[in-house]
Amino acid sequence: MNQPTASAANIDRREFVAQLMKHCPNALVIPGLGSSNYDLFAAGDRPENFYMWGAMGGAASIGLGLALAQPSREVIVLTGDGEMLMGMGSLATIGAAQPKNLTIVILDNGHFGETGMQRSHTSLGTDLVSVAKGCNITHASHLTELEQVSDVARAVSAKSGPTVFQVKVKADDVPRALPTRDGVFVKNRFRAALGFEPV
């Protein structure tokens, strides 16, 4: 399957994430480094958001661990193309583990947004849907329209994953909405949302 061209990247990322969270209010969400953090926070702060301020490339692996530890919960990894490219090997482990409750949403603007908007590999021929399918993640597809957020919501609730969506978003300079950088607070709030004591 050929990935959509750059001209197909017409989704407003912030609106897409806002609608996704309206559809999936109970999901546990692991955003990747940078803009996906800001998009998630802009959609509404909540204890079930585990914000990342580093560990580039680690979001999918953290999401995998969470999905395996919490099999009854819906788990969404919300990341960007640059962050997913850096952690691409995690797709192989996810494909091997086959967590039914894990959905990975890649907001793909074809650029490394946190380091100066250099073109990323997805604008130079790398198709993350094909990579996911090659890693035994059979439910993987491109999204090019905002209305397809309902496809993601259905996949999250169905828990028939693992599922990967490569969402072609505009390469806009969206204003930052910054969540707290207090890692201990984020960790303990997230633990409390899962019913665990702070540590």
C-alpha positions as CSV (number, residue, x, y, z in Angstrom):
1,M,0.0,0.0,0.0
2,N,1.4,3.4,-1.0
3,Q,1.2,6.1,1.6
4,P,-0.8,9.3,0.7
5,T,1.1,12.2,-0.8
6,A,2.0,15.3,1.1
7,S,-1.0,17.0,-0.5
8,A,-3.2,14.6,1.3
9,A,-2.0,15.9,4.7
10,N,-5.0,18.2,5.4
11,I,-6.1,17.2,8.9
12,D,-6.0,19.8,11.7
13,R,-4.0,17.9,14.3
14,R,-5.4,19.7,17.3
15,E,-9.0,19.2,16.2
16,F,-8.3,15.5,15.5
17,V,-6.9,15.0,19.0
18,A,-9.8,16.9,20.6
19,Q,-12.4,14.8,18.8
20,L,-10.5,11.6,19.6
21,M,-10.5,12.4,23.3
22,K,-14.2,13.2,23.2
23,H,-14.8,9.7,21.7
24,C,-12.5,7.9,24.1
25,P,-12.9,9.7,27.5
26,N,-11.8,6.6,29.5
27,A,-8.7,5.7,27.6
28,L,-5.2,5.7,29.2
29,V,-3.1,7.9,26.9
30,I,0.7,8.0,26.4
31,P,1.7,10.9,24.2
32,G,5.1,11.0,22.6
33,L,7.7,13.7,23.0
34,G,6.7,17.3,21.9
35,S,3.7,18.3,19.9
36,S,1.5,15.3,20.7
37,N,2.0,16.2,24.4
38,Y,0.7,19.7,23.6
39,D,-2.2,18.5,21.5
40,L,-3.3,16.1,24.3
41,F,-3.1,18.8,27.0
42,A,-5.0,21.3,24.8
43,A,-7.8,18.7,24.5
44,G,-8.2,18.8,28.2
45,D,-5.9,17.8,31.1
46,R,-6.9,14.6,32.8
47,P,-5.3,12.1,35.3
48,E,-5.3,9.4,32.6
49,N,-2.7,11.4,30.5
50,F,0.9,10.3,31.1
51,Y,2.8,13.3,29.6
52,M,6.3,12.7,28.3
53,W,9.1,15.3,28.5
54,G,11.9,13.2,27.2
55,A,12.7,9.6,26.2
56,M,12.1,10.3,22.6
57,G,11.1,7.1,20.8
58,G,9.8,5.5,24.0
59,A,6.1,6.2,23.8
60,A,5.1,3.0,22.0
61,S,7.1,0.8,24.3
62,I,5.6,2.5,27.4
63,G,2.2,2.0,25.8
64,L,2.9,-1.6,25.3
65,G,3.9,-2.2,28.9
66,L,0.8,-0.4,30.1
67,A,-1.5,-2.3,27.8
68,L,-0.1,-5.6,29.0
69,A,-0.3,-4.6,32.6
70,Q,-3.9,-3.2,32.2
71,P,-5.6,-5.6,29.7
72,S,-9.1,-4.4,30.6
73,R,-8.3,-0.8,29.9
74,E,-8.2,1.0,26.5
75,V,-4.6,2.3,25.9
76,I,-3.8,4.9,23.2
77,V,-0.3,5.9,22.2
78,L,-0.5,9.4,20.7
79,T,2.8,10.2,19.0
80,G,4.4,12.0,16.0
81,D,6.2,10.6,13.0
82,G,9.6,11.7,14.3
83,E,9.1,10.1,17.7
84,M,7.7,6.9,16.1
85,L,10.6,6.7,13.7
86,M,13.1,6.8,16.5
87,G,11.2,4.0,18.3
88,M,10.3,2.0,15.2
89,G,11.7,-1.2,16.6
90,S,9.0,-1.2,19.3
91,L,6.5,-2.1,16.5
92,A,8.2,-5.5,16.2
93,T,7.7,-6.2,19.9
94,I,4.2,-5.0,19.8
95,G,3.5,-7.2,16.8
96,A,5.0,-10.2,18.7
97,A,3.0,-9.4,21.9
98,Q,-0.3,-8.7,20.2
99,P,-2.0,-6.6,22.9
100,K,-5.6,-6.3,22.0
101,N,-6.2,-3.1,23.9
102,L,-3.4,-1.0,22.3
103,T,-4.0,1.6,19.6
104,I,-1.1,3.7,18.2
105,V,-2.1,7.0,16.6
106,I,0.8,8.6,14.7
107,L,0.3,12.3,13.9
108,D,2.4,12.5,10.7
109,N,3.2,16.0,9.5
110,G,6.3,14.7,7.6
111,H,8.6,16.9,9.7
112,F,10.7,16.9,12.9
113,G,8.7,19.6,14.6
114,E,10.8,19.9,17.8
115,T,14.1,20.5,16.1
116,G,13.4,23.0,13.4
117,M,10.8,21.4,11.0
118,Q,13.4,19.4,9.0
119,R,11.7,16.9,6.7
120,S,11.2,13.5,8.4
121,H,11.6,10.1,6.7
122,T,7.8,9.9,6.2
123,S,8.0,12.7,3.7
124,L,11.0,10.9,2.1
125,G,9.3,7.6,1.4
126,T,9.0,5.7,4.7
127,D,5.5,4.3,5.2
128,L,4.8,3.5,8.8
129,V,1.7,1.6,8.0
130,S,3.7,-0.8,5.8
131,V,6.3,-1.0,8.6
132,A,3.6,-1.9,11.1
133,K,2.1,-4.6,8.8
134,G,5.6,-6.0,8.3
135,C,5.8,-6.3,12.1
136,N,2.7,-8.5,12.2
137,I,0.3,-5.6,13.1
138,T,-2.4,-6.4,10.7
139,H,-4.7,-3.6,11.6
140,A,-2.9,-0.6,10.3
141,S,-4.1,2.2,8.0
142,H,-3.6,5.7,6.8
143,L,-6.1,8.5,7.7
144,T,-6.4,11.6,5.5
145,E,-9.8,13.0,6.6
146,L,-10.8,14.5,10.0
147,E,-14.0,12.4,9.9
148,Q,-11.9,9.2,10.1
149,V,-11.4,9.9,13.8
150,S,-14.4,7.7,14.3
151,D,-12.4,4.8,12.8
152,V,-9.9,5.3,15.6
153,A,-12.6,5.5,18.3
154,R,-14.1,2.2,17.0
155,A,-10.8,0.5,17.1
156,V,-10.1,1.7,20.6
157,S,-13.4,0.4,22.0
158,A,-13.3,-2.8,20.0
159,K,-10.0,-3.9,21.5
160,S,-9.2,-6.0,18.5
161,G,-5.7,-4.6,18.2
162,P,-2.9,-3.9,18.2
163,T,-3.9,-1.2,15.8
164,V,-1.8,1.6,14.1
165,F,-3.2,4.7,12.4
166,Q,-0.9,7.0,10.5
167,V,-2.8,10.3,10.5
168,K,-1.7,12.8,7.8
169,V,-1.8,16.1,9.6
170,K,-1.0,19.6,8.3
171,A,2.6,20.8,9.0
172,D,1.2,23.8,10.8
173,D,3.0,25.8,13.6
174,V,0.4,25.2,16.3
175,P,0.7,27.3,19.5
176,R,2.1,25.2,22.3
177,A,-0.2,24.2,25.2
178,L,2.3,23.0,27.9
179,P,1.3,20.5,30.5
180,T,3.1,20.3,33.8
181,R,6.8,19.3,33.8
182,D,6.5,17.8,37.3
183,G,7.2,14.1,36.6
184,V,6.5,12.9,40.1
185,F,3.1,14.6,40.0
186,V,2.2,13.1,36.6
187,K,3.3,9.7,37.8
188,N,1.4,9.7,41.0
189,R,-1.7,11.2,39.5
190,F,-1.6,8.5,36.8
191,R,-1.1,5.8,39.4
192,A,-4.1,7.1,41.4
193,A,-6.2,6.9,38.2
194,L,-5.3,3.2,38.0
195,G,-6.1,2.7,41.7
196,F,-2.5,2.5,43.0
197,E,-0.9,4.4,45.9
198,P,1.7,7.1,45.1
199,V,5.4,6.1,45.4
